[in-house]
């Protein structure tokens, strides 16, 4: 099964080798046909601590790295 890849914006890089990425998705409501924006935060592994707040990054599923990290940042 292929690994999912998402794109989002870094909102925090306070922890060592970890960034918090806000991923937003848009879809039409099935009944009202209005465009709905939903967002979710993912904690991703950043080996070199190279990403800062505001950067647009792509993250990919991986094996669990810690209690909360199941994603890793891939080079754009």
Biopython code that builds the backbone (N, CA, C, O; Angstrom):
import numpy as np
from Bio.PDB.StructureBuilder import StructureBuilder

atoms = [
    (1, "UNK", "N", (0.843, -1.176, 0.000)),
    (1, "UNK", "CA", (0.000, 0.000, 0.000)),
    (1, "UNK", "C", (0.892, 1.244, 0.000)),
    (1, "UNK", "O", (1.827, 1.322, 0.797)),
    (2, "UNK", "N", (0.622, 2.222, -0.880)),
    (2, "UNK", "CA", (1.493, 3.401, -0.942)),
    (2, "UNK", "C", (1.336, 4.291, 0.290)),
    (2, "UNK", "O", (0.288, 4.323, 0.934)),
    (3, "UNK", "N", (2.402, 5.003, 0.589)),
    (3, "UNK", "CA", (2.384, 5.905, 1.731)),
    (3, "UNK", "C", (1.705, 7.210, 1.329)),
    (3, "UNK", "O", (1.910, 7.716, 0.226)),
    (4, "UNK", "N", (0.901, 7.743, 2.232)),
    (4, "UNK", "CA", (0.221, 9.003, 1.953)),
    (4, "UNK", "C", (1.216, 10.156, 2.014)),
    (4, "UNK", "O", (2.145, 10.133, 2.822)),
    (5, "UNK", "N", (1.029, 11.154, 1.172)),
    (5, "UNK", "CA", (1.836, 12.362, 1.181)),
    (5, "UNK", "C", (0.887, 13.544, 1.298)),
    (5, "UNK", "O", (-0.054, 13.669, 0.514)),
    (6, "UNK", "N", (1.133, 14.419, 2.284)),
    (6, "UNK", "CA", (0.307, 15.599, 2.503)),
    (6, "UNK", "C", (1.185, 16.843, 2.430)),
    (6, "UNK", "O", (2.398, 16.776, 2.628)),
    (7, "UNK", "N", (0.551, 17.981, 2.143)),
    (7, "UNK", "CA", (1.278, 19.244, 2.090)),
    (7, "UNK", "C", (0.665, 20.200, 3.094)),
    (7, "UNK", "O", (-0.557, 20.277, 3.226)),
    (8, "UNK", "N", (1.525, 20.934, 3.809)),
    (8, "UNK", "CA", (1.022, 21.860, 4.810)),
    (8, "UNK", "C", (2.056, 22.892, 5.190)),
    (8, "UNK", "O", (3.120, 22.986, 4.578)),
    (9, "UNK", "N", (1.726, 23.676, 6.222)),
    (9, "UNK", "CA", (2.575, 24.776, 6.673)),
    (9, "UNK", "C", (3.074, 24.465, 8.082)),
    (9, "UNK", "O", (2.307, 24.024, 8.938)),
    (10, "UNK", "N", (4.356, 24.697, 8.311)),
    (10, "UNK", "CA", (4.946, 24.469, 9.634)),
    (10, "UNK", "C", (4.425, 25.538, 10.594)),
    (10, "UNK", "O", (4.534, 26.733, 10.320)),
    (11, "UNK", "N", (3.854, 25.097, 11.727)),
    (11, "UNK", "CA", (3.342, 26.042, 12.720)),
    (11, "UNK", "C", (4.209, 26.096, 13.970)),
    (11, "UNK", "O", (4.109, 27.043, 14.750)),
    (12, "UNK", "N", (5.068, 25.080, 14.173)),
    (12, "UNK", "CA", (5.932, 25.059, 15.352)),
    (12, "UNK", "C", (7.157, 24.208, 15.073)),
    (12, "UNK", "O", (7.072, 23.172, 14.414)),
    (13, "UNK", "N", (8.309, 24.661, 15.589)),
    (13, "UNK", "CA", (9.533, 23.869, 15.503)),
    (13, "UNK", "C", (10.279, 23.919, 16.831)),
    (13, "UNK", "O", (11.509, 23.904, 16.858)),
    (14, "UNK", "N", (9.536, 23.976, 17.925)),
    (14, "UNK", "CA", (10.122, 24.125, 19.255)),
    (14, "UNK", "C", (10.849, 22.876, 19.730)),
    (14, "UNK", "O", (11.847, 22.981, 20.443)),
    (15, "UNK", "N", (10.368, 21.696, 19.349)),
    (15, "UNK", "CA", (10.975, 20.461, 19.824)),
    (15, "UNK", "C", (12.122, 20.025, 18.922)),
    (15, "UNK", "O", (12.136, 20.341, 17.732)),
    (16, "UNK", "N", (13.070, 19.311, 19.479)),
    (16, "UNK", "CA", (14.215, 18.828, 18.718)),
    (16, "UNK", "C", (13.762, 17.790, 17.697)),
    (16, "UNK", "O", (13.043, 16.853, 18.042)),
    (17, "UNK", "N", (14.174, 17.951, 16.457)),
    (17, "UNK", "CA", (13.899, 17.042, 15.347)),
    (17, "UNK", "C", (12.409, 16.823, 15.102)),
    (17, "UNK", "O", (12.014, 15.786, 14.567)),
    (18, "UNK", "N", (11.586, 17.785, 15.486)),
    (18, "UNK", "CA", (10.140, 17.651, 15.297)),
    (18, "UNK", "C", (9.554, 18.979, 14.830)),
    (18, "UNK", "O", (9.916, 20.042, 15.336)),
    (19, "UNK", "N", (8.652, 18.906, 13.865)),
    (19, "UNK", "CA", (7.894, 20.087, 13.456)),
    (19, "UNK", "C", (6.412, 19.745, 13.510)),
    (19, "UNK", "O", (6.017, 18.598, 13.299)),
    (20, "UNK", "N", (5.607, 20.746, 13.793)),
    (20, "UNK", "CA", (4.158, 20.590, 13.747)),
    (20, "UNK", "C", (3.683, 21.198, 12.441)),
    (20, "UNK", "O", (3.979, 22.355, 12.143)),
    (21, "UNK", "N", (2.941, 20.413, 11.659)),
    (21, "UNK", "CA", (2.513, 20.838, 10.328)),
    (21, "UNK", "C", (0.988, 20.918, 10.298)),
    (21, "UNK", "O", (0.302, 19.965, 10.667)),
    (22, "UNK", "N", (0.466, 22.063, 9.857)),
    (22, "UNK", "CA", (-0.968, 22.259, 9.727)),
    (22, "UNK", "C", (-1.365, 21.946, 8.291)),
    (22, "UNK", "O", (-0.927, 22.616, 7.356)),
    (23, "UNK", "N", (-2.203, 20.916, 8.122)),
    (23, "UNK", "CA", (-2.656, 20.500, 6.790)),
    (23, "UNK", "C", (-4.128, 20.870, 6.666)),
    (23, "UNK", "O", (-4.951, 20.505, 7.506)),
    (24, "UNK", "N", (-4.441, 21.604, 5.597)),
    (24, "UNK", "CA", (-5.823, 22.040, 5.377)),
    (24, "UNK", "C", (-6.378, 21.340, 4.155)),
    (24, "UNK", "O", (-5.713, 21.240, 3.123)),
    (25, "UNK", "N", (-7.608, 20.855, 4.281)),
    (25, "UNK", "CA", (-8.256, 20.245, 3.131)),
    (25, "UNK", "C", (-9.584, 20.938, 2.883)),
    (25, "UNK", "O", (-10.242, 21.388, 3.821)),
    (26, "UNK", "N", (-9.975, 21.023, 1.618)),
    (26, "UNK", "CA", (-11.226, 21.663, 1.230)),
    (26, "UNK", "C", (-12.088, 20.651, 0.482)),
    (26, "UNK", "O", (-11.594, 19.868, -0.330)),
    (27, "UNK", "N", (-13.379, 20.685, 0.772)),
    (27, "UNK", "CA", (-14.297, 19.795, 0.083)),
    (27, "UNK", "C", (-15.681, 20.423, 0.082)),
    (27, "UNK", "O", (-15.970, 21.313, 0.883)),
    (28, "UNK", "N", (-16.521, 19.962, -0.805)),
    (28, "UNK", "CA", (-17.900, 20.450, -0.842)),
    (28, "UNK", "C", (-18.759, 19.654, 0.126)),
    (28, "UNK", "O", (-18.659, 18.429, 0.189)),
    (29, "UNK", "N", (-19.595, 20.341, 0.872)),
    (29, "UNK", "CA", (-20.525, 19.682, 1.777)),
    (29, "UNK", "C", (-21.512, 18.875, 0.927)),
    (29, "UNK", "O", (-22.043, 19.390, -0.057)),
    (30, "UNK", "N", (-21.760, 17.611, 1.301)),
    (30, "UNK", "CA", (-22.603, 16.765, 0.449)),
    (30, "UNK", "C", (-24.035, 17.263, 0.254)),
    (30, "UNK", "O", (-24.623, 17.047, -0.806)),
    (31, "UNK", "N", (-24.596, 17.922, 1.254)),
    (31, "UNK", "CA", (-25.985, 18.370, 1.147)),
    (31, "UNK", "C", (-26.072, 19.848, 0.775)),
    (31, "UNK", "O", (-26.841, 20.218, -0.112)),
    (32, "UNK", "N", (-25.295, 20.688, 1.440)),
    (32, "UNK", "CA", (-25.395, 22.131, 1.238)),
    (32, "UNK", "C", (-24.574, 22.639, 0.061)),
    (32, "UNK", "O", (-24.769, 23.771, -0.381)),
    (33, "UNK", "N", (-23.658, 21.820, -0.453)),
    (33, "UNK", "CA", (-22.804, 22.180, -1.578)),
    (33, "UNK", "C", (-21.933, 23.415, -1.300)),
    (33, "UNK", "O", (-21.499, 24.099, -2.227)),
    (34, "UNK", "N", (-21.691, 23.681, -0.041)),
    (34, "UNK", "CA", (-20.819, 24.790, 0.347)),
    (34, "UNK", "C", (-19.399, 24.250, 0.515)),
    (34, "UNK", "O", (-19.216, 23.126, 0.982)),
    (35, "UNK", "N", (-18.399, 25.037, 0.142)),
    (35, "UNK", "CA", (-17.015, 24.621, 0.330)),
    (35, "UNK", "C", (-16.660, 24.713, 1.805)),
    (35, "UNK", "O", (-16.815, 25.763, 2.427)),
    (36, "UNK", "N", (-16.181, 23.605, 2.358)),
    (36, "UNK", "CA", (-15.834, 23.530, 3.779)),
    (36, "UNK", "C", (-14.326, 23.389, 3.903)),
    (36, "UNK", "O", (-13.707, 22.633, 3.154)),
    (37, "UNK", "N", (-13.725, 24.124, 4.860)),
    (37, "UNK", "CA", (-12.288, 24.026, 5.120)),
    (37, "UNK", "C", (-12.081, 23.309, 6.446)),
    (37, "UNK", "O", (-12.583, 23.746, 7.481)),
    (38, "UNK", "N", (-11.347, 22.215, 6.412)),
    (38, "UNK", "CA", (-11.002, 21.485, 7.633)),
    (38, "UNK", "C", (-9.498, 21.445, 7.729)),
    (38, "UNK", "O", (-8.799, 21.299, 6.726)),
    (39, "UNK", "N", (-8.998, 21.578, 8.961)),
    (39, "UNK", "CA", (-7.552, 21.523, 9.140)),
    (39, "UNK", "C", (-7.210, 20.561, 10.268)),
    (39, "UNK", "O", (-8.008, 20.318, 11.174)),
    (40, "UNK", "N", (-6.006, 20.026, 10.183)),
    (40, "UNK", "CA", (-5.531, 19.092, 11.193)),
    (40, "UNK", "C", (-4.034, 19.274, 11.338)),
    (40, "UNK", "O", (-3.337, 19.557, 10.364)),
    (41, "UNK", "N", (-3.541, 19.110, 12.563)),
    (41, "UNK", "CA", (-2.113, 19.244, 12.821)),
    (41, "UNK", "C", (-1.469, 17.868, 12.939)),
    (41, "UNK", "O", (-2.004, 16.967, 13.586)),
    (42, "UNK", "N", (-0.320, 17.726, 12.305)),
    (42, "UNK", "CA", (0.455, 16.496, 12.377)),
    (42, "UNK", "C", (1.838, 16.837, 12.910)),
    (42, "UNK", "O", (2.392, 17.888, 12.588)),
    (43, "UNK", "N", (2.396, 15.945, 13.726)),
    (43, "UNK", "CA", (3.773, 16.100, 14.193)),
    (43, "UNK", "C", (4.649, 15.232, 13.300)),
    (43, "UNK", "O", (4.399, 14.037, 13.141)),
    (44, "UNK", "N", (5.685, 15.849, 12.716)),
    (44, "UNK", "CA", (6.519, 15.158, 11.736)),
    (44, "UNK", "C", (7.983, 15.214, 12.152)),
    (44, "UNK", "O", (8.428, 16.160, 12.802)),
    (45, "UNK", "N", (8.715, 14.187, 11.765)),
    (45, "UNK", "CA", (10.134, 14.075, 12.084)),
    (45, "UNK", "C", (10.949, 14.919, 11.107)),
    (45, "UNK", "O", (10.823, 14.771, 9.891)),
    (46, "UNK", "N", (11.786, 15.808, 11.652)),
    (46, "UNK", "CA", (12.664, 16.673, 10.860)),
    (46, "UNK", "C", (14.090, 16.434, 11.343)),
    (46, "UNK", "O", (14.546, 17.069, 12.293)),
    (47, "UNK", "N", (14.787, 15.520, 10.687)),
    (47, "UNK", "CA", (16.099, 15.038, 11.151)),
    (47, "UNK", "C", (17.111, 16.158, 11.366)),
    (47, "UNK", "O", (17.822, 16.165, 12.370)),
    (48, "UNK", "N", (17.181, 17.110, 10.425)),
    (48, "UNK", "CA", (18.243, 18.130, 10.464)),
    (48, "UNK", "C", (17.790, 19.451, 11.080)),
    (48, "UNK", "O", (18.557, 20.414, 11.073)),
    (49, "UNK", "N", (16.586, 19.528, 11.606)),
    (49, "UNK", "CA", (16.047, 20.782, 12.150)),
    (49, "UNK", "C", (16.168, 21.918, 11.149)),
    (49, "UNK", "O", (16.575, 23.021, 11.515)),
    (50, "UNK", "N", (15.822, 21.667, 9.888)),
    (50, "UNK", "CA", (16.041, 22.653, 8.843)),
    (50, "UNK", "C", (14.817, 23.485, 8.493)),
    (50, "UNK", "O", (14.936, 24.455, 7.745)),
    (51, "UNK", "N", (13.640, 23.134, 9.015)),
    (51, "UNK", "CA", (12.427, 23.863, 8.647)),
    (51, "UNK", "C", (12.008, 24.813, 9.762)),
    (51, "UNK", "O", (12.118, 24.490, 10.945)),
    (52, "UNK", "N", (11.522, 25.996, 9.365)),
    (52, "UNK", "CA", (11.115, 27.026, 10.314)),
    (52, "UNK", "C", (9.626, 27.297, 10.174)),
    (52, "UNK", "O", (8.987, 26.832, 9.230)),
    (53, "UNK", "N", (9.078, 28.051, 11.117)),
    (53, "UNK", "CA", (7.658, 28.393, 11.108)),
    (53, "UNK", "C", (7.337, 29.166, 9.830)),
    (53, "UNK", "O", (8.046, 30.103, 9.461)),
    (54, "UNK", "N", (6.263, 28.762, 9.166)),
    (54, "UNK", "CA", (5.836, 29.425, 7.941)),
    (54, "UNK", "C", (6.262, 28.720, 6.672)),
    (54, "UNK", "O", (5.763, 29.050, 5.596)),
    (55, "UNK", "N", (7.173, 27.754, 6.762)),
    (55, "UNK", "CA", (7.627, 27.021, 5.580)),
    (55, "UNK", "C", (6.531, 26.069, 5.103)),
    (55, "UNK", "O", (5.824, 25.470, 5.913)),
    (56, "UNK", "N", (6.396, 25.935, 3.791)),
    (56, "UNK", "CA", (5.489, 24.951, 3.218)),
    (56, "UNK", "C", (6.272, 23.671, 2.994)),
    (56, "UNK", "O", (7.308, 23.682, 2.329)),
    (57, "UNK", "N", (5.782, 22.566, 3.548)),
    (57, "UNK", "CA", (6.507, 21.300, 3.482)),
    (57, "UNK", "C", (5.567, 20.182, 3.051)),
    (57, "UNK", "O", (4.345, 20.322, 3.106)),
    (58, "UNK", "N", (6.159, 19.066, 2.622)),
    (58, "UNK", "CA", (5.418, 17.855, 2.324)),
    (58, "UNK", "C", (5.812, 16.814, 3.357)),
    (58, "UNK", "O", (6.989, 16.671, 3.687)),
    (59, "UNK", "N", (4.819, 16.085, 3.868)),
    (59, "UNK", "CA", (5.087, 15.053, 4.866)),
    (59, "UNK", "C", (4.589, 13.712, 4.336)),
    (59, "UNK", "O", (3.638, 13.644, 3.558)),
    (60, "UNK", "N", (5.256, 12.649, 4.779)),
    (60, "UNK", "CA", (4.951, 11.296, 4.310)),
    (60, "UNK", "C", (4.795, 10.378, 5.503)),
    (60, "UNK", "O", (5.504, 10.513, 6.500)),
    (61, "UNK", "N", (3.863, 9.444, 5.398)),
    (61, "UNK", "CA", (3.657, 8.446, 6.449)),
    (61, "UNK", "C", (4.925, 7.637, 6.666)),
    (61, "UNK", "O", (5.691, 7.399, 5.732)),
    (62, "UNK", "N", (5.138, 7.215, 7.914)),
    (62, "UNK", "CA", (6.278, 6.344, 8.210)),
    (62, "UNK", "C", (5.931, 5.504, 9.437)),
    (62, "UNK", "O", (4.872, 5.669, 10.044)),
    (63, "UNK", "N", (6.828, 4.617, 9.783)),
    (63, "UNK", "CA", (6.655, 3.831, 11.001)),
    (63, "UNK", "C", (6.744, 4.769, 12.199)),
    (63, "UNK", "O", (7.407, 5.802, 12.106)),
    (64, "UNK", "N", (6.106, 4.449, 13.315)),
    (64, "UNK", "CA", (6.130, 5.343, 14.469)),
    (64, "UNK", "C", (7.554, 5.643, 14.950)),
    (64, "UNK", "O", (8.352, 4.735, 15.185)),
    (65, "UNK", "N", (7.852, 6.949, 15.090)),
    (65, "UNK", "CA", (9.166, 7.378, 15.568)),
    (65, "UNK", "C", (9.110, 7.680, 17.068)),
    (65, "UNK", "O", (10.128, 7.597, 17.756)),
    (66, "UNK", "N", (7.932, 8.028, 17.572)),
    (66, "UNK", "CA", (7.748, 8.291, 18.995)),
    (66, "UNK", "C", (6.260, 8.134, 19.300)),
    (66, "UNK", "O", (5.500, 7.619, 18.480)),
    (67, "UNK", "N", (5.859, 8.578, 20.473)),
    (67, "UNK", "CA", (4.455, 8.431, 20.881)),
    (67, "UNK", "C", (3.510, 9.182, 19.940)),
    (67, "UNK", "O", (2.407, 8.708, 19.669)),
    (68, "UNK", "N", (3.925, 10.332, 19.448)),
    (68, "UNK", "CA", (3.035, 11.155, 18.627)),
    (68, "UNK", "C", (3.459, 11.276, 17.175)),
    (68, "UNK", "O", (2.661, 11.733, 16.357)),
    (69, "UNK", "N", (4.662, 10.893, 16.816)),
    (69, "UNK", "CA", (5.173, 11.100, 15.454)),
    (69, "UNK", "C", (4.991, 9.847, 14.592)),
    (69, "UNK", "O", (5.540, 8.785, 14.882)),
    (70, "UNK", "N", (4.207, 10.006, 13.530)),
    (70, "UNK", "CA", (4.024, 8.944, 12.545)),
    (70, "UNK", "C", (4.249, 9.463, 11.131)),
    (70, "UNK", "O", (3.909, 8.786, 10.161)),
    (71, "UNK", "N", (4.813, 10.641, 11.010)),
    (71, "UNK", "CA", (5.058, 11.288, 9.721)),
    (71, "UNK", "C", (6.496, 11.785, 9.695)),
    (71, "UNK", "O", (7.094, 12.031, 10.743)),
    (72, "UNK", "N", (7.053, 11.934, 8.485)),
    (72, "UNK", "CA", (8.378, 12.515, 8.332)),
    (72, "UNK", "C", (8.347, 13.509, 7.186)),
    (72, "UNK", "O", (7.616, 13.331, 6.211)),
    (73, "UNK", "N", (9.154, 14.566, 7.315)),
    (73, "UNK", "CA", (9.222, 15.598, 6.304)),
    (73, "UNK", "C", (10.064, 15.078, 5.150)),
    (73, "UNK", "O", (11.134, 14.506, 5.361)),
    (74, "UNK", "N", (9.574, 15.280, 3.917)),
    (74, "UNK", "CA", (10.359, 14.889, 2.751)),
    (74, "UNK", "C", (10.767, 16.167, 2.014)),
    (74, "UNK", "O", (10.055, 17.171, 2.061)),
    (75, "UNK", "N", (11.901, 16.124, 1.344)),
    (75, "UNK", "CA", (12.435, 17.301, 0.661)),
    (75, "UNK", "C", (11.497, 17.730, -0.460)),
    (75, "UNK", "O", (10.961, 16.894, -1.188)),
    (76, "UNK", "N", (11.306, 19.035, -0.590)),
    (76, "UNK", "CA", (10.428, 19.572, -1.630)),
    (76, "UNK", "C", (11.143, 19.623, -2.954)),
    (76, "UNK", "O", (10.562, 20.049, -3.953)),
]
sb = StructureBuilder()
sb.init_structure("model")
sb.init_model(0)
sb.init_chain("A")
sb.init_seg("    ")
for serial, (resi, resn, name, xyz) in enumerate(atoms, 1):
    if name == "N":
        sb.init_residue(resn, " ", resi, " ")
    sb.init_atom(name, np.array(xyz, "f"), 0.0, 1.0, " ", f" {name:<3s}", serial, name[0])
structure = sb.get_structure()
